[in-house]
């Protein structure tokens, strides 16, 4: 992928979670809610050069983001989202 975010932008890739009902039935993608969890693929220079901001997130982190945030793009067949740092709500810690 040759896509570099500018300024305080971040590129994320949504994480697909297979969901099952309590009885074990696997829900198809059309019946599930949109996932609001994603993995950070790339981070803009403005974030990397800011001491406070660069400690908050890093490439590979799983994050929760605002539902209607960002711009969706397709690169090499993958659907990615470009959004601002302020649209990241939380980092998922394992």
PyMOL commands that set and color helices and strands:
alter all, ss='L'
color gray80, all
select helices_A, chain A and resi 29-31+45-48+51-54+85-87
alter helices_A, ss='H'
color red, helices_A
select strands_A, chain A and resi 9-14+37-43+62-65+71-75+78-84+88-92
alter strands_A, ss='S'
color yellow, strands_A
deselect
rebuild
show_as cartoon
